[in-house]
Amino acid sequence: MIAILGRTYLFSGRLCAFLQGIVDSVGYLIRRPSQADPPCEVNKILVSRIDHMGDVLLATSILPPLKERYPHAEIHFLAGSWAAALVGDNRSVDRLITYDSIAHSRTGSLLRRMWVGLKDLFTVRRRLKREGYDLGLVLRAYPFNSIPLMFMGGVKYRVGFSAGGFGFLLDRIVPYRTGVHDMDRLKDLLNEIGVPLEKKSLSLSFVAPETDKKMGRDLLKNSGVKSGERFVLIHTGSDNHRKRWNIKDWQKVVDSIAKRWGIKVLAYDEGNMLKRCLKLPPEIPLGAFAGVMEESTLVVGHDSFPVHLAAAVGVPAVVIWCGINDHIQRSPVGDGIWLVRKDLVCSPCWRKEGCETMDCMDISAGEVMRGVEVLMLNRGVVNETMVSLARRGTCFGYAR
């Protein structure tokens, strides 16, 4: 965090933090959050998480307790169009509103993103005014949040974090705690509006529609996986190319799993670089991909959305963790999550492009395979004897 003009911000650069500090300093002279209690009568609630899919998936964890606290209120969710499939079929959401912010969209040229973002800004603002929300929850604590949009849209009582700026436009500021997981901060926000969760945990879940699950089963059949057959799902992609592991070690993991235990490997392989494994097609609907994942024995992937989805559908996952992000704050939440990471003094660096050497990604295939072994043992897919024989080379030499 960066301290500027008496406030702390989550900007990565001091210049941006300084400019935001000036805006906020002027803003707090004009308006200050009242920190008053939320309104007693709440008929419509707007929940906003306008950034990336993994963040939106985590955000859906607050919906069941929110619905329990306000059983008669409509809950609307504001998210980017890329995350619509995560929210659209959620039982706790009455309506989805899409808003493709310039800062968070990853498709098209900059000019196109600016055009779509500005058009959406005014369209969504008008819609929010028509809806007349009693309560708005801004879940993004980082810069480029939706606090100004909620203010312009006339949301009556706004709750959120000030670490990303524009705290003066809120009615209640949630203290930003460092060194805790993002899910704990969501709990803090719920506690602020009278949804006590001190002794409870938020949990992730994602249930794909039955039609999508059937599509997933058809994909498995077409890819060479028989009904009920065990397989390991590998996802080699990441939106941030600096988080991607090298293809040579990916191939070692593929070969090790297949040759040690005779278990098929099914890969969602960006760039189609892996050999000697089954492949999923390049374009798959989210629900169908979740259906494929539910049928898998294990998932191996980068620090990206798919491993969070694995946690949400209850499948163990080995996560190749990049030191750009903090594993304490951002790791997947669920049983059977095995992080493979380097404990370096420079990690987390929070630099989108990382550094020149990227020592945090100097992870061996053997380290990843250790996580695969442990989770395989936990699921009863293999036993200690099989692991011991594999390590001694009786089945296949240990990948290094």
Order of alpha helices (4+ residues) and beta strands (2+ residues): beta-beta-alpha-beta-alpha-alpha-beta-alpha-beta-alpha-beta-alpha-beta-beta-alpha-alpha-beta-alpha-beta-beta-alpha-beta-alpha-beta-alpha-beta-alpha-alpha
